Amino acid sequence: MKTFDGRVIKSISGFYDVEAADGVYTCKCKGSFRNKGVSPVVGDYVTAQHDDANVGSILQIHDRKNILLRPPVANVDKLIIIASADNPKPNLFLIDKMTAIAVSRNIEPIVVFTKADLADCTDLVSVYEKAGIRCLCCSAKEGQGLQAVAALLTDGFYVLTGNSGVGKSSLLNALAPSLELETNEISYKLGRGKHTTRCVTIYHIGQCLIADTPGFSSVEAGEKYDFIKKENLEDSFPEFVEHLGNCKFTGCSHVKDKGCAVLAAVSDGLIPVSRHESYVAMYDEIKDIMDWQLKKDKN
């Protein structure tokens, strides 16, 4: 029986592929984890045991520096949020929600608009550059902007996330053709794509690790979501930071308060209107959530 340390690179139906120094081993989770309501996720560093004859067992999940519930990944360095310039139309609220969650977890968010051959991305890129978030546009079909995207991928662990049909797998195939990931065309009738990625899987591309994840439309009803506490939300929007503390009244929610410095910055064009609208929508979602509810959702 061999005991080793490794990293979970794939998780599906209760089986975990753990990459060790000498290869990849398929393991299951010890019952003691299930009894505690704890499960490994892709990106976890673990200690496992394997005898090469049967499926191995994960013995220990090491401390995480961060974790996301959607997509379920841990120890992330950068979250690349993929949206399409068109077909389907970009959902800015969804993008902003993911950037805020990333910032709140000390993960750098990067926004990439695909399908730049279908629509001009200039205004979209400007919104996120003004917010201090790296943003690029590209077209896997035409090869446009792929070098700039590839230049982002240095060392570290990157996670790709976004709606179904925005071209995550197509982008990975363009960056690393040897992957030969399955892709599907968008449905013009429905305006969305089928989720060809069915589980979170880590791939080696150059010096970095990249996780491809299922599209949002594949998330099952009742799956857990990431939350940001109301009092921390303002810090999750980088463009707000320089204006915080300048409001007329303490405890300003930056929604419609008089003398709000953030609202003044929106009015002056320093903060994009769409970003503030997303902040308000997120604030309305979480303003009445109590700490005990957050603890319950994590169990």
C-alpha positions in Angstrom: 0.0 0.0 0.0 1.5 3.3 -1.1 0.8 6.7 0.6 1.4 9.8 -1.4 0.6 13.6 -1.6 -1.0 15.0 -4.7 -3.5 17.4 -6.1 -7.1 16.6 -7.2 -7.3 17.3 -11.0 -10.7 15.8 -11.8 -13.9 14.9 -9.8 -16.8 13.0 -11.1 -19.5 10.8 -9.4 -17.5 10.4 -6.2 -14.3 9.5 -7.9 -11.2 11.7 -7.8 -8.2 11.7 -10.1 -5.2 12.7 -7.9 -2.0 13.8 -9.7 1.1 12.8 -7.8 4.8 13.1 -8.7 4.8 9.7 -10.5 1.4 9.7 -12.1 -2.4 10.0 -11.7 -4.3 7.8 -9.3 -8.1 7.3 -9.1 -9.4 7.5 -5.5 -12.6 7.7 -3.5 -13.1 9.7 -0.3 -13.0 8.1 3.1 -16.3 7.7 4.8 -15.2 9.9 7.7 -15.2 12.9 5.3 -18.7 12.2 4.2 -19.8 11.9 7.8 -18.5 15.4 8.4 -20.1 16.8 5.3 -16.7 17.5 3.7 -15.7 16.6 0.2 -12.5 17.1 -1.8 -12.8 19.5 -4.8 -10.6 20.0 -7.8 -7.5 21.9 -6.9 -7.3 20.4 -3.4 -4.0 19.2 -2.1 -4.5 15.8 -0.5 -2.8 12.8 1.0 -4.0 9.5 -0.5 -3.4 5.8 -0.4 -3.3 3.4 -3.3 -2.3 -0.3 -3.9 -2.5 -0.2 -7.7 -5.0 -3.1 -7.6 -8.1 -1.1 -6.5 -9.4 2.4 -6.3 -7.4 4.3 -3.7 -8.6 6.4 -0.8 -8.1 10.1 0.0 -6.9 10.2 3.7 -6.5 14.0 4.2 -7.5 17.2 2.6 -4.9 19.9 3.3 -5.6 23.5 4.3 -7.0 25.6 1.4 -6.0 29.1 0.7 -9.4 29.7 -0.9 -12.4 27.8 -2.2 -15.2 28.5 -4.6 -18.6 26.7 -4.5 -19.5 27.5 -8.1 -17.5 26.2 -9.8 -16.3 23.9 -7.0 -12.5 24.5 -7.0 -9.9 25.3 -4.4 -6.5 27.0 -4.2 -7.2 29.2 -7.2 -4.7 31.9 -8.3 -6.7 33.5 -11.1 -10.4 33.2 -12.2 -10.8 33.8 -15.9 -14.5 34.7 -16.5 -15.4 34.0 -20.1 -18.3 35.8 -21.8 -19.1 36.1 -25.5 -19.4 39.4 -27.3 -22.6 38.1 -28.9 -24.5 34.8 -29.3 -25.2 34.6 -26.4 -25.3 38.3 -25.3 -23.0 39.0 -22.4 -24.7 39.1 -19.0 -22.8 41.9 -17.2 -24.4 41.2 -13.8 -23.2 37.6 -13.9 -19.7 38.7 -14.9 -19.7 41.3 -12.1 -20.9 38.8 -9.5 -18.0 36.5 -10.4 -15.4 39.2 -10.3 -16.7 40.3 -6.9 -16.6 36.7 -5.6 -13.1 36.3 -6.9 -11.8 39.5 -5.2 -13.5 38.5 -2.0 -11.5 35.3 -2.0 -8.2 36.9 -2.9 -8.3 35.5 -6.4 -7.5 37.8 -9.3 -10.4 38.1 -11.8 -9.7 38.3 -15.5 -12.5 38.9 -18.0 -12.2 37.5 -21.5 -14.8 38.2 -24.2 -14.9 35.6 -26.9 -16.5 35.6 -30.3 -15.0 39.1 -31.1 -15.7 38.3 -34.8 -19.4 38.7 -34.1 -19.4 42.1 -32.3 -17.2 44.9 -31.2 -15.9 44.5 -27.6 -14.3 47.9 -27.2 -17.0 49.3 -24.8 -17.1 46.1 -22.8 -13.4 46.0 -22.3 -13.4 49.7 -21.3 -15.9 49.0 -18.5 -13.6 46.4 -16.8 -10.3 48.3 -17.5 -11.9 51.3 -15.8 -12.7 49.0 -12.9 -9.1 47.9 -12.6 -9.8 44.4 -13.9 -7.8 42.9 -16.7 -10.0 42.4 -19.7 -9.3 41.1 -23.2 -11.4 40.1 -26.3 -10.6 37.3 -28.7 -12.0 35.0 -31.4 -11.0 31.4 -31.4 -12.6 31.1 -34.8 -10.5 33.9 -36.4 -7.5 33.6 -34.1 -7.9 37.2 -33.0 -6.4 38.1 -29.7 -5.3 34.6 -28.8 -1.6 35.7 -28.3 -2.7 38.2 -25.8 -4.8 35.6 -23.9 -1.9 33.1 -24.1 0.4 35.8 -22.6 -1.8 35.9 -19.5 -1.1 32.2 -18.8 2.2 32.2 -16.8 2.6 30.0 -13.8 -0.2 29.3 -11.3 -3.6 27.7 -11.2 -6.3 29.3 -13.4 -10.0 28.5 -13.6 -12.2 29.2 -16.6 -15.8 29.9 -15.8 -18.8 31.3 -17.7 -22.2 30.6 -19.3 -22.7 27.6 -21.5 -22.0 28.4 -25.1 -19.6 31.2 -24.6 -16.6 29.2 -26.0 -14.6 28.1 -23.0 -13.7 24.7 -24.6 -13.1 26.3 -28.0 -10.7 28.8 -26.4 -8.8 26.1 -24.7 -8.6 24.1 -28.0 -7.2 27.2 -29.7 -4.6 27.7 -27.0 -3.7 24.0 -26.8 -5.0 22.0 -29.8 -3.7 18.7 -28.4 -6.5 18.8 -25.8 -9.2 18.2 -28.5 -12.0 19.1 -26.2 -15.6 18.5 -27.3 -17.5 21.6 -28.4 -21.0 22.4 -29.6 -22.4 25.2 -31.7 -24.8 27.7 -30.0 -28.5 27.1 -30.4 -29.9 30.1 -32.4 -33.4 29.2 -31.3 -32.6 29.1 -27.6 -29.8 31.7 -27.6 -27.6 29.5 -25.5 -25.2 26.6 -25.8 -25.1 23.0 -24.6 -22.7 22.3 -21.8 -20.1 20.1 -23.4 -17.9 20.2 -20.2 -19.6 18.0 -17.7 -17.1 18.1 -14.8 -14.3 20.3 -13.5 -11.0 19.1 -15.0 -7.4 20.5 -14.7 -5.2 20.6 -17.8 -1.5 21.4 -18.0 -0.9 24.2 -20.6 2.6 25.5 -20.7 3.8 26.4 -17.2 0.3 26.7 -15.7 -2.7 24.6 -14.7 -6.1 25.5 -16.2 -9.4 24.1 -15.0 -12.2 23.9 -17.5 -15.6 24.0 -15.8 -19.3 23.2 -16.7 -21.3 26.2 -18.0 -23.7 27.9 -15.6 -26.8 26.4 -17.2 -25.6 23.0 -16.2 -25.8 23.8 -12.5 -28.4 21.7 -10.8 -31.2 23.3 -8.8 -30.3 23.6 -5.2 -26.6 23.7 -5.7 -24.7 25.9 -3.2 -23.6 29.4 -4.3 -20.9 31.7 -3.1 -21.9 34.5 -0.8 -20.2 37.8 0.1 -21.2 39.4 3.4 -23.0 42.7 3.1 -20.3 44.6 4.9 -17.6 43.2 2.6 -19.3 43.8 -0.7 -18.0 47.3 -1.2 -14.4 46.0 -1.0 -15.1 43.4 -3.7 -15.5 46.2 -6.3 -11.9 47.5 -6.8 -13.1 50.8 -8.4 -15.0 51.7 -5.2 -11.9 51.5 -2.9 -10.5 54.9 -3.5 -13.9 56.5 -2.7 -14.7 54.6 0.4 -14.4 56.6 3.6 -15.4 59.8 1.8 -19.1 59.4 2.1 -21.0 62.0 4.2 -22.4 59.4 6.6 -20.8 56.4 8.2 -22.4 53.0 7.3 -23.2 54.3 3.8 -24.6 51.4 1.7 -23.6 53.2 -1.6 -27.0 52.4 -3.0 -29.0 55.6 -2.9 -27.6 57.4 0.2 -27.2 61.1 0.3 -23.7 62.4 0.2 -22.3 59.1 -1.1 -18.9 59.4 -2.6 -19.4 56.2 -4.7 -22.6 57.6 -6.2 -20.8 60.8 -7.0 -18.0 58.9 -8.7 -20.7 57.1 -10.8 -22.2 60.4 -11.7 -18.8 61.8 -12.7 -18.1 58.8 -15.0 -15.3 57.4 -12.8 -17.2 54.2 -12.0 -19.2 52.6 -14.9 -22.9 52.7 -14.4 -23.3 49.0 -15.2 -20.9 48.1 -12.4 -22.8 50.1 -9.8 -26.0 48.6 -11.0 -24.5 45.1 -10.4 -23.4 46.2 -6.9 -26.9 47.4 -6.1 -28.4 44.1 -7.3 -25.9 42.1 -5.3 -26.5 44.3 -2.2 -30.3 43.7 -2.5 -29.7 40.0 -2.7 -27.6 39.7 0.4 -28.7 42.7 2.6 -31.1 40.6 4.7 -29.0 37.4 5.0 -27.8 36.7 8.5 -24.5 35.2 9.5 -26.2 32.1 10.8 -27.7 31.5 7.4 -24.2 31.7 5.8 -22.9 29.2 8.2 -25.8 26.9 7.4 -25.2 27.2 3.7 -21.6 26.2 4.1 -22.5 22.9 5.8 
